[in-house]
Structures are given as structure tokens and as C-alpha cells.
Amino acid sequence: MRRTRVLRYGAGALGIAVALGAWQLAAVGPMASSPLPPASDSIAAMLELLGTAEMWQATGATLAMALGGLVLAAVAGVIIGIAVGVSPVAMHATRVPLEFLKPIPPIVILPIVVLVLGPTAQMGTFLVFFGSFIAIAVQTSAGVFDTDPVTRDTGRSYGMRSGEILSSIVLPSALPYIGTAIRVAAPTALIIAVVAGLLGGGPGLGQSLLLAQISGNQPQLFAYVLILGILGLIVQGLAQWGEQRLLHWHPQYRKAAV
């Protein structure tokens, strides 16, 4: 197990080194006359940014929008998804609105949201909510539909009430679907929060990225890209860790732990 872990991390570090080396060689070689800065300059600019309060304030604003919208989307999506899964009336009432909203990306409604809410953190939070809610609701309803009907009938035969069946049978069956939906939505929420600042003028790293582009500071521009990439890796890792902790009892994660 230790050897496999060392090999995996070693291969990952080697891949990062190769990518940075290729970037450096391209910037000082064939693309020397292009706006692409060397990797060394961008890394130096990133380290400089890490020592500024402005960068951390922008990071906090981005994470606040992403986390706030994701939590609201998770709560609303799980509630709506369970209602759709257990109630035919709710399913028929929400089918058309959900199918209508499903193919609409958040960037399409960005001008309308900016017009209503302005270039604010609330605008970014709403965009994250809009971009995450549908997927979580659909996945939750799919998990409820996938509940074994024999298990439900067995619960009824033992005198369990509807609320007990929902909490003890249906929800545990749907949790893998919900966990997967939230894990996938977490990095998407970060992307939408950045877009809210980049194109909508909201606070956060997206706005910082736009200002670096406007000022023509290419090393700082790519430094923000590096920071966003590292932040995305952290968010993805935390989402996977949370899913594993939540679903430690599931056979898939018990096998992974062996």
C-alpha cells in the first residue's frame, strides 16, 4: 500500500514538473515573442501575491460565493429531489420547469442577474445556486427512484410509517447519488464564482484576474490562473474526502479502504 501511494504521488509530481518545464521552454523558445510569460516569472508572481491581503480577500470572497451557493443548492436540491421521488404530484408539477432549466448554463442568465442584483456577492451566490441546484435535484430524485421496492415493502410489513421509511430506507439509498452530485458540483461552483467576477464584475478572484488582464500584467495574470488551479485541486480533494466520510458505510468505499 505504501509503495503504491509513493508511486502515485511520485508520478503526479513528475507530471507537474514536466508540465512546468514544457511551459518554461515554450515561453523562452518558440513563443518568446508572445504574451506567454515563463513559468518561473508566473510562479514568482504567485508567491508575491500569496503575501498580499488583497489576494486572500479575493480568495475569501470567491470561496464564500461558491460555498454559499452550493449549500443553498444542496438543501433545496435534496428537498425538491426527495419530493419528486416520493410524490407523483410533485414529479409532474416540477418536470417541465426542471427540464426547461436543465440545459440553461449560468452564464446565459448572467446579464439578467447582474441587472437585478448588480455586481455583488449576492449575484455570484445566486449564479452558483442556479448552476448547482438542478443537477443535485435530478440526482437526488434518481436515488429515491432507485430505492429497492422490496426493501420498502419489507419496512411497511414491519409497521414502519412513511417518515420512518423515508429516513431509514429511502435516504440511505439516495445518499450515494446525493454525495456524487455535490462532489461534482463543488468544483463547478468554484468555476461559476470565478466567472461571476470575471464577466459579471462581482468580487473575488475573477475580478482580480480581469484587472491583471486589463493592466497587461501577464505574469500576474498567469499567477492567478495557477492560484485558481491549486484552489480547484483543494476543493476537489475536500469534496472527495467529505463524500468518503459521509458514505464510509457504502460497499464502494469499504472496498476502497481495504
N, C-alpha and C positions, 0 to 999 in steps of 0.2 A: 504494500500500500504506500509506504514512504517513497519507494523508488518510483512508483507511478506518479506520485504527486510532484516529486522533484523533476521528473522528465516533463511533466505537463507545464510546470512553471518555467523550466529552462527553455522549452520550445517557445513559450509565449514571450519570454524576454528576448530570445533570439529574433523572433519575428518583429518585435518593436525596434530592435537595433537595426535590422535590415531595412525596415521602412524608413527610419530616420536617416540612415546612410544614403539610401536612394534619393531621398528628398534633398539632402545636402549636396550630393553630386550633381543632381539635376539643376539645382539653383545656382551653383558656381560654374557649371559646364554649359550644356546645351541651352538652358533657359536663363543664362546670366543677364541677358538684356530685358527679361520680362519682369513684371512686378513681383514675381515669386521670391520671397526672401529666403536666405539659407536657414536651415533648421537650427543652427547654432544661434542666430540672431533672434529667432522666434522664441526659443527656449529661454534665452537671456531676458527677453521682454516679458515672458510669462513669470519668471522668477521675480522680476521687478514689480510686476502687477500684484503678485501674492503679498507684497509688503505694503500695499496701499489699502486704506479704509474704503475707498470708492469701489474697488473690485469686490470686496467682501459684502458691502451694502447691496451692490447689484446682484451678487450671487444669492444673498438672503431674499431679495425681492422676487427673483426668479423661482427659487425653491418654495417661497410662500404661495405664489400663484399656482405653481404646479401641484403642491400638496393640498392646498385648499380646494382647488377644483377637483382633484382626484378623490378626496374624501367625500365631497358632496356627491360626486358622480357614483361612488361606490355605495353610499347609503341609499340614494334614490334608485340606482340601478338594481340593487338587490331587492328592495321593496317592490318595485314595479315588476321585476322578473319573477319573483315568487307569486305575486298576484296573477300575472299572466299564466304561470304554470299550473296554478291550482284552480283558477276560476275561468270557465269558458266565457263568461260575460266580459271579464277583463281582457281576455285574449282577443275577442272580436272587437272590443272597444279600442284597443291600442294597436291592432295590427296595421291599419292604414297609416296612422301617424308615425309609427316606428319604421315601417317600410319606406315612408316618404323621407324621413330624416336620415336614414342609414347611409345613402350614397352622397350626402352633402358634407364636404370637408369643412373644417372650421374656418379655413382661410377664405371661403366663399362668403361667409356672413361677417367677416372681419370689418368691412366698411360700415355695415349697419350697426354692429355692436359699438364701434368707435363713435359713430354719430350719436348713439343713445347714451353710452356710458362715458365717452371721452377716452383719451389716452391714459387710463388709470389702471391701478392694480385690479380693481373690480372687473374691468374689461378682460384682462388676461385670465382671471379666475373663471369667468363665465365661458370663455373660449375653451379652456381646459375641461370644464364640466361638459360642454357640448360635445367635445371631441372624444370623451371617455364614456359618457353615460350610455349611449346606445349599445356599444359593444358589451358592457357589463350587464345590462338588462337582458340582452339577447342570450348571452352565455348562461346567465342565471336561470332563465326560463328553460333553456335546453337541459340544464342539470336537473331541474324539477321534473321535466317531462321524462328524463331518463331514469327516474327512480323506479326500482323494481316493483311492479304492481303486486307480486306475490308477497313481498315484504309489507306493503301497505295493508293488504288483506289480512295478513297474519296479525298485524298490530290491531286492526279492528276486531278480529276474532278474540283477542285478549282483552277487549274492552277499552282500548285506548281511544281517547277523544281526538277530535280533529287537530286541536292545538298540540297535543302530545305527539301525534303522528308527524305534524309539521316540524316540531323541534327535535324529535328523536330519530326520525327516519328520513324525511324529505331533505332537511337542511344538511345533515351529514353527507347525503348522496350528492347534493348540489355543490358542496364546498370545493371539490377539485375544479369544477368549472369556474366558480367564482374566483378562486385563487389564481387560476391561469389567466382569467380576464384582467384581473388587477395587475398581475405581473407584466402582462403585455402592455397594459395601459400606462404603467408608470413611466417608462422612457418616452412614450408618446406624449404624456402630459408635460414632460420637460421640454420637448421639441415645440409644442404649441405655446408654452410660456415664453420661449425664446422668440418665436415668430410674432407673438403679441408685442414684444418690444421692438423687434426689427422692422416690422411692417406697420404696426399699429401705434407706435410711439409710446408704448407703455414702459414702465420702469423695468430695470433688470439688465441681464447680460445681453439681450438682444439690442437694446438701445445703445449699450457700450460698444457692441460690435458695429452698429451703424455709424456711430460717431468716429470710430477708428477708420472706417472705410471712407467717410467724407473727408476726414483730415489727411488722408493719404498715408497714414502711418501703417505701412504693410507689416512690419514685424509685430506691432501690437495687434493688428487685425488677426494674424495667424496665431498669436499668443492666446487671444480669446477663443479661437477655434480649438486650440489644444486644451484650454481650461474646460470648455464645454464637453469635449470628448472624455476627459477624465471624470467630469461630473456625471456624464451619462453612464460610464462604467460603474461608478459608485452607486448610482440609483438602481441600475440593473442588478448589481450584486445584492443590495439591500432587499430588493423586491424578491429575488430568488431565495434569499435567506428567510424572509418572512413567510413565503409560501411553504418552505420546508418545515419551519417551526409550526405553522398552522396545521399542516397536513402530515405531521410526523407519524400518525397512525395509519396513513394510507399505504396500501401494499407497494405502490411505486416508490415511495420514499423509504420504506423499510428495506426494500431490495437495494436501494442506493446506499443505505447506511451499512449494509453487510460487507 
